[in-house]
Amino acid sequence: MSVAGYEDRTINSVDGLRLHYRDYAGPADLPPILCLPGLTRNARDFEPVAERLAGKWRVICLEFRGRGESEYDPNPQRYMPATYVGDVLKLLDQLGIADAVFVGTSLGGIVTMLLAASDDERVAGALINDVGPEVDPRGIERIRGYVGKQSRFGSWDEAAREMGERLKDVYPHWSDEQMLTFVRRTCREMPDGSIGFDYDMNIAVPFAEANESNAFDLWPLLGGLKGKPVVLLRGELSDLLSPEVAERMVAELGAEAELVTVPGVGHAPVLDEPEAEAALDRLLEKVRARL
């Protein structure tokens, strides 16, 4: 599949890091779609979104510090959601963007909720992909089991085979081709020719130190999204977002919120599923109708 044309751009964070984003052109009279990736992921995750919507909407895909082509932070303690919120606001301000349609996967969804809680006027609408104010301990333990642990694969095909085995419970129905596409989005070729994960392993430092004793109640964060067009996407097999939490989220967000379950996938849907595409299209139509 071809990838829609984009420009590679960078901004400097408040603390001086070079942050990369992909900028797919679209009309200036609509708020752009701002895509924020998951914990270990990057701008390539949103190729399915850009392939369908670029040109109709401007699509901006930010890579958080320490991911993809963004600069690694020398202080791992700054790999925190509050830091990423500051980076997103710097991006919006530098580009002169008043508001955007946020598409946040996992960590990107948490960043969206945090930003909406403090700067709700910047959010025209949001798709929150498989995350909520409460997360299932099973999913957290699974993530702890792999984040920050680099792997080396001898080839892209080897990477696809190995990752297919690791993720067989997350994407049990994927073809070999789908898994190869996935690893090309999540990995990169290393200087020695091997294939490895495309992020700073030190992002695991604050994640590993987090525990229930220093956790705080995230439910109030939903306040910034109340009354706005919101889609909450949940993978049917998700071990991070439970059905009960998802249903409570939508109830608290109100009539403009919609819960969509993507069948046959876990954490997290990759946004090329028919249910995810249709849900995003409905969200965008709601946003357009409010202009």
Legacy VTK file of the C-alpha trace (Angstrom):
# vtk DataFile Version 3.0
C-alpha trace
ASCII
DATASET POLYDATA
POINTS 291 float
0.000 0.000 0.000
1.279 3.459 -0.818
1.641 6.017 1.928
0.094 9.442 1.449
2.592 12.211 0.858
3.843 14.138 3.871
6.571 16.508 4.966
9.001 15.621 7.743
9.131 18.545 10.136
10.587 19.261 13.565
10.015 21.576 16.483
12.139 22.234 19.538
10.602 21.384 22.879
10.639 23.887 25.723
13.680 22.092 27.134
15.475 22.048 23.788
14.861 18.593 22.325
14.240 18.212 18.603
10.852 16.553 18.108
9.818 15.080 14.778
6.383 14.998 13.226
4.847 14.075 9.903
2.658 16.740 8.339
0.137 15.580 5.742
-1.453 18.534 3.930
-5.139 19.307 4.162
-7.601 22.199 4.157
-6.936 25.134 6.482
-10.625 25.678 7.283
-10.875 22.432 9.271
-9.080 21.623 12.519
-6.221 19.218 11.806
-6.201 15.636 13.008
-3.410 15.332 15.590
-2.244 11.745 16.087
-0.468 10.775 19.310
1.072 7.286 19.543
1.339 4.659 22.232
4.168 4.093 24.702
6.720 2.499 22.366
5.309 3.658 19.052
5.834 6.415 16.504
4.284 8.378 13.632
4.231 5.368 11.316
1.416 3.863 13.386
-0.969 6.368 11.822
-0.260 5.593 8.185
-3.724 3.994 7.828
-5.354 7.199 9.094
-3.296 9.429 6.816
-3.749 7.171 3.800
-7.526 7.563 4.020
-7.903 11.133 5.217
-4.928 13.243 4.125
-6.043 15.875 1.649
-9.555 15.874 3.114
-8.093 16.811 6.506
-4.630 17.922 7.547
-3.066 15.049 9.501
-0.195 15.687 11.912
1.561 12.718 13.509
3.839 13.655 16.396
6.576 11.395 17.708
7.014 11.797 21.436
10.539 12.406 22.666
12.552 9.197 22.632
10.562 7.648 19.786
11.202 7.347 16.078
13.070 10.344 14.718
12.508 12.518 17.786
15.532 13.178 19.951
16.130 10.981 22.981
15.884 12.726 26.356
19.108 12.548 28.407
16.955 12.608 31.556
14.659 9.537 31.529
12.566 10.991 34.357
11.070 13.396 31.828
9.500 10.500 29.930
6.165 11.277 31.579
2.673 12.161 30.289
2.833 15.697 31.723
6.016 16.324 29.714
4.350 15.082 26.539
1.403 17.431 27.133
3.868 20.329 27.188
5.407 19.099 23.951
1.997 18.864 22.265
1.057 22.375 23.363
4.377 23.684 22.043
3.629 22.040 18.689
0.137 23.538 18.514
1.362 26.984 19.494
4.286 26.964 17.083
2.028 25.929 14.200
-0.655 28.430 15.161
-3.276 25.717 15.641
-6.157 26.797 17.853
-7.723 23.348 18.176
-7.399 19.870 16.729
-9.119 16.516 16.517
-7.000 14.310 18.754
-6.448 10.657 17.901
-4.603 9.128 20.831
-3.609 5.493 21.120
-2.951 4.211 24.649
-0.365 6.666 26.057
-1.519 9.126 23.397
-5.042 8.815 24.779
-3.836 9.574 28.305
-1.981 12.631 26.988
-5.195 13.713 25.250
-7.196 13.422 28.467
-4.547 15.338 30.428
-4.390 18.109 27.871
-8.175 18.382 27.690
-8.350 18.697 31.474
-6.141 21.806 31.434
-6.714 23.230 27.920
-10.088 21.907 26.787
-10.490 24.618 24.138
-7.660 23.010 22.166
-9.698 19.808 21.653
-12.314 19.904 18.871
-12.968 16.185 19.278
-11.120 13.053 20.299
-10.714 9.389 19.522
-9.317 7.642 22.607
-7.879 4.305 21.538
-8.060 1.536 24.139
-7.179 3.344 27.338
-8.990 4.949 30.234
-8.647 6.464 33.696
-8.330 2.953 35.102
-6.184 0.287 33.482
-6.341 -3.444 33.981
-3.337 -4.750 35.987
-2.997 -7.626 33.512
-2.199 -5.214 30.714
0.241 -3.240 32.835
2.126 -6.408 33.754
2.282 -7.465 30.114
3.703 -4.084 29.149
6.226 -4.213 31.999
7.352 -7.542 30.579
8.605 -6.046 27.315
9.065 -2.275 27.532
12.694 -1.217 27.630
13.978 -4.630 26.529
15.595 -4.315 23.125
15.534 -7.249 20.724
17.629 -7.867 17.642
16.283 -9.698 14.613
18.320 -10.860 11.662
15.817 -9.706 9.053
12.393 -8.127 8.678
10.872 -11.554 8.042
12.454 -12.912 11.223
11.125 -9.935 13.154
7.633 -10.559 11.790
7.752 -14.256 12.728
9.007 -13.552 16.241
6.583 -10.710 16.890
3.747 -12.771 15.475
4.448 -15.364 18.145
4.729 -12.769 20.906
1.500 -11.053 19.880
-0.603 -14.063 18.964
-3.054 -13.297 21.782
-3.284 -9.623 20.823
-3.775 -10.019 17.071
-4.788 -13.671 16.698
-6.295 -13.288 13.216
-3.539 -11.326 11.510
-1.895 -12.588 8.354
1.880 -12.739 7.906
1.628 -9.649 5.709
-0.191 -7.676 8.410
2.455 -8.593 10.969
5.247 -7.582 8.594
3.567 -4.203 8.114
3.308 -3.881 11.885
6.998 -4.555 12.544
8.049 -2.139 9.803
6.117 0.516 11.687
7.459 -0.357 15.125
11.059 -1.314 14.348
14.000 0.117 12.419
17.191 -1.098 10.841
20.145 -0.699 13.201
23.656 0.407 12.158
24.833 -3.212 12.174
22.033 -4.261 9.803
19.909 -5.978 12.431
16.290 -5.012 13.124
15.338 -3.541 16.509
12.642 -1.544 18.240
12.491 2.138 17.333
12.511 3.856 20.714
14.785 4.792 23.604
14.875 1.871 26.018
15.069 4.388 28.866
11.389 5.232 28.478
10.932 2.203 30.747
12.628 3.925 33.711
9.678 5.983 35.022
7.241 3.281 33.913
9.082 0.696 36.012
9.118 3.020 39.031
5.388 3.727 38.877
3.277 1.834 41.395
-0.093 2.014 43.072
1.273 4.005 46.012
2.033 7.037 43.814
-0.959 6.687 41.506
-3.682 9.317 41.465
-7.316 9.400 40.412
-7.526 10.013 36.658
-11.315 10.040 36.398
-11.535 13.838 36.829
-9.494 14.161 33.617
-12.597 13.229 31.654
-14.109 16.580 32.571
-12.273 18.355 29.771
-13.865 16.068 27.180
-17.444 16.245 28.410
-19.803 17.637 25.811
-17.290 17.204 23.001
-17.493 14.641 20.186
-15.590 11.628 21.522
-15.108 8.077 20.312
-13.783 5.550 22.790
-12.312 2.661 20.857
-11.777 -0.660 22.620
-10.219 -3.851 21.359
-12.531 -6.769 22.096
-9.595 -8.754 23.536
-8.002 -5.803 25.340
-6.225 -6.580 28.587
-5.778 -2.871 29.389
-9.254 -1.336 29.045
-12.046 -3.404 30.577
-15.617 -3.292 29.253
-16.794 -1.954 32.614
-14.372 0.979 32.599
-15.175 1.734 28.960
-18.916 1.802 29.657
-18.436 4.054 32.682
-16.286 6.435 30.628
-18.930 6.858 27.955
-21.653 7.331 30.572
-19.635 10.084 32.273
-18.718 11.786 28.992
-22.354 12.145 27.986
-24.436 12.020 24.844
-21.661 13.112 22.456
-19.522 10.083 23.354
-19.640 6.755 21.551
-18.146 3.405 22.546
-16.954 1.231 19.656
-15.575 -2.263 20.162
-13.221 -3.619 17.512
-13.690 -7.393 17.277
-10.859 -9.890 17.306
-8.030 -7.602 18.491
-6.475 -6.757 21.834
-4.475 -3.738 22.921
-4.625 -1.788 20.769
-6.579 -1.512 17.511
-4.307 -0.240 14.730
-7.009 1.971 13.162
-7.265 0.181 9.827
-10.120 -2.020 11.047
-13.490 -1.248 9.397
-15.077 -0.499 12.767
-12.298 1.933 13.689
-12.396 3.675 10.316
-16.165 4.093 10.444
-15.998 5.401 14.015
-13.373 7.992 13.107
-15.439 9.079 10.106
-18.481 9.611 12.337
-16.378 11.611 14.785
-15.081 13.860 12.023
-18.580 14.484 10.737
-19.651 15.568 14.224
-16.675 17.928 14.415
-17.437 19.339 10.966
-21.092 19.896 11.900
-20.017 22.063 14.857
-17.928 24.468 12.767
LINES 1 292
291 0 1 2 3 4 5 6 7 8 9 10 11 12 13 14 15 16 17 18 19 20 21 22 23 24 25 26 27 28 29 30 31 32 33 34 35 36 37 38 39 40 41 42 43 44 45 46 47 48 49 50 51 52 53 54 55 56 57 58 59 60 61 62 63 64 65 66 67 68 69 70 71 72 73 74 75 76 77 78 79 80 81 82 83 84 85 86 87 88 89 90 91 92 93 94 95 96 97 98 99 100 101 102 103 104 105 106 107 108 109 110 111 112 113 114 115 116 117 118 119 120 121 122 123 124 125 126 127 128 129 130 131 132 133 134 135 136 137 138 139 140 141 142 143 144 145 146 147 148 149 150 151 152 153 154 155 156 157 158 159 160 161 162 163 164 165 166 167 168 169 170 171 172 173 174 175 176 177 178 179 180 181 182 183 184 185 186 187 188 189 190 191 192 193 194 195 196 197 198 199 200 201 202 203 204 205 206 207 208 209 210 211 212 213 214 215 216 217 218 219 220 221 222 223 224 225 226 227 228 229 230 231 232 233 234 235 236 237 238 239 240 241 242 243 244 245 246 247 248 249 250 251 252 253 254 255 256 257 258 259 260 261 262 263 264 265 266 267 268 269 270 271 272 273 274 275 276 277 278 279 280 281 282 283 284 285 286 287 288 289 290
